[in-house]
Amino acid sequence: MRRFHLPILIVLLSTIGLGIFAYKVIALDMPVMPGASAETWQVEARVRYQPTGGAANVQLRIPDRLPNFATLDENFVSRGYGLNTLRAQDDRIAQWTIRQPRGEQVLYYRATLYRDGDDRSDAEYPGPVAAPEWTEPYRSAADALIEDVRGRSSDIQTFASVLVNDLAHAAPASNAAVFADDGGDRVKRTETLIELLATARIPARTVTTLHLRDGRRDVRPETWIEVHNTRRWVPIHPLSGEIEYPDDVVVWAHGSAPLLEVSNGRDAEVRFAVSRGVQDALTTAQRFGETVNAQLMEFSTLNLPLGTQNTYRVLLMVPLGAMIIVFLRNVIGVQTFGTFMPVLIALSFRETQLLAGIILFTLIVSLGLAVRFYLEHLRLLLVPRLAAVVSVVIMLMLGISILSHQLGFERALALSLFPMVILAMTIERMSVVWEEHGPSDAITQGIGSLAVAAAAYGLMANRHLEHLLFVFPELLLVLLAMTLLLGRYTGYRLSELFRFGRMQEAMQPSKRSEDR
């Protein structure tokens, strides 16, 4: 069982990390690209009426669960009115009340909508509906029409579509012509279709929609019909028979009840205006997560204070740099001074930029190494020697910063971000390697450390990767799984393959001579 412990742990960490990542991307629509934008629509309902005396009660039907859209924000603008939000069967009702309104009254409801791709059309099947009581000749025509349409359809959805098309293209002497004398009025046609579908015991309902067109100040509501096919409500255009809502159509209300009802008022009307907007996709996804009560968003890095967020934008890149160092050391075979020195130097390169950082790092280490060789002649103990090297490193950094400022090389001022303790330990480690293994090994490890730091900087400075790890910190579990996987690698390093390859080539001539 022990040999399966690590593989199971790796699979478990990867599954959890990728599972949470997929949920955020698919369900919460969080962007995987930095700077991504999301399309939003602001819909405004403007209610106007003239009071006729006495207390006024204004009721406006507003959306609740929108197919393919989510409500990010909503505002009610009404001075001096009391406001209640009532729950209807499939919608909500905004109720404004006032005791003594005077003069023309104008009320506003504004909603910011965001396309989320969830049709929300699943609903419990209400069961067969009761057939209406037709009078002759409508009863005979309805029965004959229903029987004819049933023979030319295969299910409830196709039945409704065929029925709509029959009424839209009714021949003068056909049964459909008896019900198609509404002059193409969508509301009347919808009411007729609902009654005919009820004759076939099929549940159907009226739906009020809005066409989203940017900059429209007077968007007129349009009527659709929805038919339940025992699994979900299927929208059908009452004149053309088109199935499913277009992308630019949003459902506003269900049922045949009027959108606006006003007591003690006259000349009441509601007008709609639509405006398209673009918002930051990350902010939009965060607000969407709040609207759907996603508990995961409460523990998101986006809820941290801004100062803390900026700190973790940097810290969350450290595991990525550490994994790159593990790969370059264990698989490629690059020699470095320690494990954390290259990744911390790579963090410093984020401020100094790569070329300037390499030059400054080389200069500090070279000067510090010269001082370290001088301190060797003083025969100091280890701790005092390290303290002296730290002091020298800080003085060197200060001197280089002052000199570069006088020369106008402002990039070198970021030298203060270099970790001075790491620099001091690097100088100490490099001097020991120099004395024990010679200058060749010391210089090789120094160059390897710079190369690894540069590679880590290339990834840690990537804005896309920074966005992914900050918005989706669960990906750190995947990085941890990859690090554990690399930790079990015991094969040849790439550098060793080249070295052994040269040895094999050198041994081949001697082997040929022995064969002779």
N, C-alpha and C positions, 0 to 999 in steps of 0.2 A: 504493500500500500504506500510505503514511503516514496517509491520512485514515481508514483502518480501524483504525489502531493503538489509538487511545483507545477506540472502541466495543468492540473485542475485549478490551481490558484490563478494561473495566467489566463485561462479561459474564462474564469469567473470575473476577474477584473476587467477583461476586455468586453465581456458581455454587458456588464453593468454600465461601464462607461459609454459604449456605443449605443446601448438601449436608451439611456437618458438623453444622449445627443440626438438620436433619431426622434424621440418624443418631442423635444424642443423644436426641431426643424419641421417636422410634419404636422404635429398637433398645434403647436403654438406659433408656427411660422416665423421662427426667429432667424434672422439673416446670417448666412455663413460668410458673406463678403462684407468687409468694412465699408462704410459710406453708402450702403445700399439704401434706396428710397422705396417707399410704398405709396401706392395710389389710394387716396381717400376721397370720399364724396361727402360734402356737407349739404344736407337737405333741410330746407326751412319751410315750415307750414305757417302761413300768416292768416290769422282768424280776424275777421272784421264783422261788426254788427252794430245796429242802432238799438239802444235800450228803449223799452216801452213803459218803464216804470216798475218799481218794486225790485226785489232781490233777483239777481240774474245767476243762472247756472249754465255754464258752457262746458260741453263735453266733446272732446276730440279724440277719435280713435287713433292710437299711435302703435307702432310695431313692437312686437315682443321678440319672437324667434324668427329671424329673417333667413330664408334659404339663401345660401351662398354669400351672405353678408353678416357682419357682426357690428354691433353698435359700440363704438369706442367711447363716445361722449354724447351727452345730451343736455340741453339747457331749456328752461322755461322762462320766458320774459313776459312779466305781467306785473304792473305796478298797482298796488292796493288790492290785489286779489289773493284769496286763499287758494292753495293748490293741494290736490290729492291725486294720487295715481291709483286707479282701480284696476283690478284684474278681470278681464273678460275671458271667454273660452279659449281663444287662440291669440288674442291681442291684449293690449292695455288701453285704458281710457284716462286721458288727462282731464281732470275736472277742476275748472276755475269757478270760484264763487265770490260774489261781492254783494254788499247790502244795497247800496244806492249808486249805481253807475250813472254818470252824466256825460252826455255827448257821445260822439262816435267812439267805439271801443276797438282797440287793436291789440291782439295777443299773438305771441310767437312761440313756436316750438322748433328747436334746432337740434339736429342729430348728425353726428359725424360717423359715417359708415366706412367699413373696411372689408374688402373682399377676402374671405377666409376659405372658400371652397367647400364648406360643409352645407349640404342641401337641406338638412334638418326637416326632411319630408316624411321621415318614418313616424307613423302614428298607428295607434290601435285601430283595427278594423271596426267601424261602427255597426256593421251588420247590414243586411238588406233593409232598404227604406220602404215606407208605405207608398203604394201607388196612388197618384192623384185621381180625383173624381172628374173624368172628362164628360162632357156632353156631346151628343151627336151633332155634326158628323165627325167631331174631333176624336171621339173614342175609337171608332172604326179605323180612321186614318192613322192614329197613333199605334194601334195594335198591328196593323199591316206594315207600317214603317219599321217598327221594332223587329218584327219577324223577318223582314227582308234584310235589315242591317245585321241581324244575328247570323244569318246564313253567309254573309260576306265578311265576317270577322272571326278572329281566333281567340280573343280574350277581351277583358274589360277595356283595356287601353285602346286596342284597335277598334273595338265596338264604338267607343266615344269618338274616335278620330273619323271613322267612316260616317257616323251620324252627322258630325259637323260638316263634313264635305258634302253630304247629301243636301243639307239645308242651304249650303252656300251655292250649290249648283243645281238647284231644284228645277226640274222640267215643269212647265205650266200644268200638265195634267197628272203629275205624280202626287203621291201621298205627302211627300216632303213639302210640296208647294203650299199645302194647307197651313203649315207652321212657319213658312218663310216670308210672310207678308208684313214683316216689321221694318222694311226699308233699309235693312243693313244696320240698324241700331244695335250696338254691342250689348248694351244693358238688357234690352228686350230679348235679343237673341240668346243671351246667357240664361235668362229666366226660362225661356222656352226649352233650351237644352236640358236644364236641370229637371224640368217636369217630365220630359221625354225619357231621360235616364232613370228617373224615379219609376216610370212605367215599367222599365226593365229591371227594377229593384236594385239599381246601381246608385250608391251614395255619391253625391256631387255637391259642390259649393261654389259660391262666387268669391272671387279674389280681386282686390283693388291693388293695382301696381302703379309704379312711377317709372318713366323712361329717363335714365340718367344721361343727360346731355349737358356738357359744360356751358355755363353762362346763360342758361335758360331761366328767365325770370317768371315765366308763367307756364309751368309744366302741368298739363292736364292729366288727371288720373285715368288709367285705362283698366278695363274689366277683362279678366281672364276667368276660366273655369278650371277647377281641380276635381279630378275623379279618383276615387280610392280603388286601387286594384287588389285589395286585401293585404297589401304589404306597405304601400305608401301612397301619398297623394301625388297624382301625376298632373302637371299643368298642361292645359290645351288651349290654344288660341280659339276663341269662339267663332271667328269668321274664316280663318285660313286652315284651321286644323293643325297648326304647328304644335309639336310636342316639345316640352321643356322650355324654360324661360331663357331668353337670350342673356348674354353676359351683362348687358347694360340695363336690365330690368330688375327692379327691386320690389319685393312684396311689401305693401304698406298695411293692409288690413284684410281680414277674412270675413265672409258672410255678407248678407245683403243689407245689413243695417247701415244707415247713413253715416258718413264720416264725421259730420258735425251736427250737433243738436244744441239749440239755445232756447232756454226758457226766459220769458219776459224780454224778448228781443226780436227784431225783424231785420230783413235784408242781410241775413247772416250768410257769409261765404268764407271758404277756405281756399287759399291759393298757395301753390308750391313753387319754390325756386331751388335750383340745383347749381352747385359750384364744385368743380374738381380741384383737388389739392394734392400736394406731394409732401409727405412727412418722412422723417428719418425712420427707416424700417425697424431699427432696434427699439426706438421709443414706442413705435406703433405696436410692435410685438409685445412689449412690456405692458402697455395699456390693455391690449387684447387678453393677455394672461390674467390681468386683474378682473376683467369683465366676466371671464369664464370661471373665476375662482380657482385658478390653478395654484395649488398649494406649493408647487415647486418654485414658483416665482417669488414667494415670500423669503426663500433662502438663496436668492440669486445674488451674485456680486454686484448687480446693478442697483441693489437697495442699500449698498454701503455709502457712507459719506464720500464726497468727491475726492477729498484728499487721500482717503484710504484706498479708493478705487485706483488712483494714479500710482500709489505704492504697489498695489498688487498687479497692476499691468506689467510692472518690471519683475516682481518676484515670481510670478507664474511662468516666466520664461526661463528661470533657472533650471527646472527639471528637464526642459528640452535641451539646453546646453549641456547638462550633465549626461544625458543619454547620448548626445553626439560624441562627447569625450569618451564614453565607454565604448562606443562603436569604433572610433578611430584608434583607441589603444588596444582593445582586445581582438578586433577583427583585422584592422589595417596594420597595427603594430607601430604606430607613431609613438615615440618616446617623449614624455613631458615631465616637468617638475611638479609632481603631485597631481591631484584630481581637480581640486577646486580653484587652483590658481588660474588655469586658462578660462574657466567660465566667468570668474570674477573680472578678469581683464577684459573679456568680451563685453561684459556689462559696461565697463568704462569706455570701451570703443563706441558705444551707442551715443556718447556725448562728444567725444573727441573726433569721431569719424575714423575710419580704418587706417588710412595712410598716416595721418598725423598721430594717431594712437601708437602705431608700430614704431614710428620714429622716436616719440617721447619715451615709450617703454624701453626701447633699446638704449637710449641715452641714459636714462636713470639707472638701469641695471649695469651698464658698462662703468659709469662713474662710481656706483655703489660697490661694484666688484673690486675696483682699484682701491677704494678705502678699506674694504674687507681684507685684502691682502696686506695692507699696511697694519691693520689691527692684529693680524696674525703674529707680527713680530713683537707685539706687546704682551703676548702670552696671557690673554684674559680668559676668564671662565666663560662658559657657554651663555648663561643668562645675561651677564653684563655686556658680553660681546654683541648679543642680539639687540639689547637696549641701545647700545651705541650705534649699531647699523640703522635702527629705526630713526634715531635722532638725525643721523646723517642723511637718510632718505628724505625726511621732511625738510631739512635745510636745502637739499638739492632741488626738491620740488618747488620750494618757495623762491629760490634763486632763479630757476628756469622760468617760472611764471612772471617774476618781475622783469627779467630781461626780455622775454617775448612780448610783454605788454609795451615796453619801451620801443621795441622794433615793429610794433603793429601787428604781431602775430597773435590775434585774440583767441584762436583755436586752442593754443597751449594753456589758456587759463583754466580749461576744464581738466588740467592735470591733477587738480586737487581732488577729483573724484576717483583717482586711482587708489586702490586699497593699500595703504602704506605698510601695514603689517604683512600682507601677502608679498609685497615687493621685498621687504626685508628678509622674509623666509626664503624667497626665491634666490636672493643674492647669497644667503648663507648656504643654501642647498647647492647652488651652482659652484661655489668656491670649494665645497667638500668634494664634489664630483671631479672638479678640476685637479685637486690634489691627489685623489685616490685613483682616478681612471685616466687622467690626462685632459688637456684642453679640447681634444677632438670630441670626446663624449659629452663634455660640458656644453660645447657650442652646439652639438647635434640636438641635445635635449632642449636647449634654449630655443633653437629654431623650430623644433617640433612643438614646443609650447606656444610659440607665436602663431604657427600654422593652425594648430587646433583652436586657439582663441579666435583667429580670423574666420575659420569655418563656423564656429559657434556664433560669432557675431553676424555672419551672413544669414543665419536662420533666426537668431534672436531679434535682429533688426527688421525682420519681415513683418510688415503691418498686418498682413492677412493672418499669419500665424499668431500674432499677438491678439488679434480680434478673436480668433477661435478659442484660444486658451483662456481669455478673460470672460467671454460670454458663455463658453461651454467648459468650465473648469473640470467637469467630469472626464474630459479627455486626458487629464493627468493620470487617471487610472489606466488608460491605454498605454501611456508613456511608461508608467510603472511596470506594466506587464511586459512591454518590449525590453525594458532594462533588465528585468528578471530573466527573460529569455536569453539575452546576450550574456548574462552572468553565468550561464551554463555552457557557454561555447568553449570547447577545449581543443578545437582543431588548430591547424596551422594558420598563423597570421599571414597576411598578404606579403608583408616585408620578408618574412621567413621563406616564403615560396621563392621569391627572387634570389635571396641569399643562397638557399640550398640548390637552386637551379644553377647558379654560377659555380658552386662547388662540384655539382655533377658534371658540368661541362669541363671543369679543370681536371676531373678524375678520368674522363674518357680517353685522353691521349695516352696516359700511363697504362690504362687497361689494355689499349690496343697493342702497346709495346710488349706487355706481358704475354698476350696471346701469340705474338710472333715468336 
